[in-house]
């Protein structure tokens, strides 16, 4: 009788331990997947950080994006490996989930339930509410795993630092941050067929010549204002060689961006996976003067002042 009870107890302990292993692996692999998916494209995650906290500026937002991805990747690796869980890894996991949850709540208050919070990049969209619920579940899961984790001495601590350093170095090397205008080059040939409004018959354009390009997204609340302002400026100062590039969504959303009106500029809808490869900084609306396939001048919607830039646009040949 005693042997039977002992055997059942062992079976229950085995099932409990196996269940914790499955949950731990799921949590760790989710962190790893989140980090990897944010890389495609990383510019979208850069933009998400800058839209949430514009005071950070372009360069620091891009640095922070890469550090966050590296930390997620490293945390996920050590959760799966089961190293230093109780003393280091789970507390860091809870801290990261807490910060992410606060950011999502802030985004909900400021922007509403956006269709993609960016927590799994552009390939696996989660709305703000879905992401909030996911984080609550993961926080509860992490707390459960924390109280059942074994204590480990912090031996070989340099291994954790090394993995984090390699992750940071690899991500920064794969996705370099352009710090100077000379480093900024268009990654794909800047020539495209347009989806034009009816009044335009232009099929192709040559971006070896000087053009003004304006990058827009229906998700960006400033982009609709930029469209209106460009139309107003075109009525006052006729513009030439101006083209809109729009983040791929749906025709209905594009019409909403234009207030269901016919616009005066040719435009092209750019696929999600290549849109952010055309711009050197992840802030929308983004404006640039392209000359001989490179950016000669760049602005964002925040620092583009129509009155101040009239003389520049005349000099560049954008204003007739």
N, C-alpha and C positions, 0 to 999 in steps of 0.2 A: 504493500500500500504506500509506504513511504517513497519507494522508488518511482511509483507511478506519479505521485504528486511532484516529486523532484523533476521528473522528466517534463511534466506539463509546465512547471515554473521556468525551466530552461527554454522550452519552446516559446513561451510568452516573452521572455527576455530577448530571445533571438528576433522574434517578430517586431518587438518594440525598437530594438537596435537597428534592424533593417529599415523600419519605417523612418526613423530619424536620419539614417543615411540617405534614403531617397529624398526626403525633404531638404536636407542639406545640399545634396547635389543639385536639386532643382533650383534652389536659391542661388547657388554659386554660378550655375550655367546661365541663369537669367541675367545676372550681372555681366557675365562675359558676353552674352548675346547683345545686351544693351550697349556695351562699349563698342563692339564691332559694328553694329548697325548704325551707330552715330557717325561712322566714318563715310557713309555713302548717302549723300555727300556731307563731308564735315562742315562745309560752308553753311549748310542749312542750320546746323547746331550752333555755329558761330552767330548766325543771324538771330536765333532764338534767344541766346544770352544777351545780345545787344539790344533786342527789342524789349526784353524784360528789365534790363538795367542799362539804359543808354548812357548814364554818367560814367560807365567804365571805359568807354572809348573803344575804337576799333582794335587796336593792337592788344590791349589787355584782355578784351573779350575773347580774341582768338587764342591767346596764351591760356586763359582760364579753361576754355573748351577742351584743349588738348590735355591739360592736367586732370580735369574731371574724368575724361575718357580713360586716361592711364590709371587713375585711382580705382575706377570701376573695374577695369580689367584685372588689376592686381588683387583687389578684394575678392573678386570672383574666383580667381585661381587659388587663393589660399583657403577660401570656404570649401571648394571642392577637395583640396588637398588635406583639409582638416588640421591645419597647423595654427597654433596660438589662438584658438577660437575664442575661448572665454576671456582671456586677458586683453587681447588686442583686436582681433578681427571682428567679432560680433559687436563690440562697442563702436568701432568705426562704421560698421554697417548700419547700426541704428542711428548714428549721427548723420550719415549721408542720407538715409531715408527721411529723417526728420527735416533736414534742410530742403530736400527735394519736395517734400510735402508742403512746407511753408511757401516755396516758390509757386507750386501749383495753386494753392489757395489764393496767393496774391494775383496770379494770372487769371483765376476765375473771377475775382473781384474787379480787376481792371479790364479784361478783354472778354469775359464771359466764357462759355463752354466752347473753346476753340476745337476744331476737328482733329488737330494733332498737336500734342504738347511737346513733341520732340524727344521723349524719353527713350524711344526705340528708333530714332532717326525718321527718315522719310519712307522707308520701305515697310514699316509696320506701324501705322498711325494709331495712336490712342488719344481719345478726347481728354480734356482736362478732368472731367468727372470720372471717366474710366480709369485714368491714371491715379487719381486720388483714392479710389476704391482699391486699386492694385497695391498702392503703397501701404494702406491700412492693413491689408492682408499680410503683406511682407513684413511689416513691423511686428504684428502678432506672431508670425512664424519665426522671426528672428529671436523674439523674447523666449518663445518655447525652446528653441534650439540652444539659446544661451544658458538656460537653467539646467539643461541636460548635457551640456558640454563638459568634457574633462579638463582639468587643469594641466597646462603644459608649462614647463620652465622655458624662459625666453632664451634658449640656446640657439645658436646660429642665427641671431637676429640680423646679421649682415646679409643673410639670404633674402629676407623680405625687402630690405633696402635695395639690394641688387636687382631684384625682379621689378620693383617700382621704377628704378633708374633706367633699366632697359626698356620698360614700357614707355616711359616718357620720351626717351631718346628716339625710339623707333617711330612713335607717332609724330614727333616734331620733324623727323627726317622725311617721313612719307608725305607729310602735309606742312610744308614750310610756310612761314608767315612772311609775306612781302612787307618789308620795312621801308623801302625807298621806291620811288616811282620808276627808276630804271630797272628794278627787278620785276615789275608788273608786265606780264605779257599775256595776250589772249591765248588760251590753251587749245582752242579750235579755230579753224579759218573763219574770220569774221565776214562771211558772205553767206546769204541765206535767201531762200524764196519766201515771199511774204504772203500772209493771208490778209489781203488788203480790203479796205472798205470800197464801196462801189465806185466812188469817184476817182480811185487810183487804179491805173492799169500797169503799174510798175511790178515786174516779176522778179527782177534781181537787182542787186545793188553792189557796188564795188567798194569795200571798206578799206581799200588801199588809199582811197580819197578821204578827205576830212568829213566826218559825220558826227552828229550828236546822237548818242544812244541813251534811252531812258528805260530802266529796268523796273518793272512793276509787279505787284501781286495783289490778288483780290483779298488776301488775308491781311494786308497792310493797310491800316486805317488812314495813313497819310497819302497812300497812292492815288486814291480817288481825288483828293485835293490837288495833287500834282497834275493829274489829267485836266482838271478844270482850269488850273492856272496856266498850263501850257496852251490850252485852247484860247484863253483870254489874251495871253501874250501874242499868240499868232494873229489875232484880230487887230492888235495894236501895232505890232512889229512883225510883218510877215516873215515866217521862218522857213528855212529850207534845209534839206539833208538831215531831218530829224526822224528817228525811228524808235518805235516802242517795242520792247521785248517783255513778254508777259509769262509769268510762271504758269506752267500747264495746270489747268483745272478743268472746268467745263465751259461750254459756250455760254450757258446761262450766267455763270459767274463773270465771264469776260464782259457780257452785256451789262451786268450790274456795275462793273468797274467803270464802264463808260456811260452810266445812267441811261442805258438803252438808246443812246444817241449815236449818230454817225460822227466819227471823229475825223480830224483834218490830217492825221499822220498815218503812214503805213505802220503796220504792227505784225509781229510774229509771236505765236505761242511756242515757248521753248519747253521741251520735255523736262520733267522733274530731275532726271539724273544728270542733265548737262547744264541746267539753268545757272547754277552758282559757279560753274567753271568759267563763265564769261566775265565775272566781276571780281576785282581784287579785294573787296571788303564786303562783309555780309550785312549791309544795311540798306533797307529799301524805304522809299524809292532811291535808286542810285542813278546818277547821271554822269556821263563822261564824253569827252571829245576824243574820238578815235582818229588817229592820223597814221597812215602807213602801217596799219595793223597793230598799233600800240596806243595806249592811253596817253594823251598829251595833257589833259586836265581831268580831274575827277571831283565830284561833289556828292553829298547826300541830300536828302530832302531837308535835313535839319540845318545844313549850312549853305544851301543854295538860295540866295536872295536875288529875286528877279531884277529889282532896281539896280543893285550893285553890279550884277553880271552883264548888264546890257552892253557896256563897252567891250567886255571880253568876247561876247557872242558876235558883236559886229566885227571885231578884229579877226575872229576865227572863221568868219564868213557864214555863220549860222543865221544871223539876221541879214536880210537882203538890203 
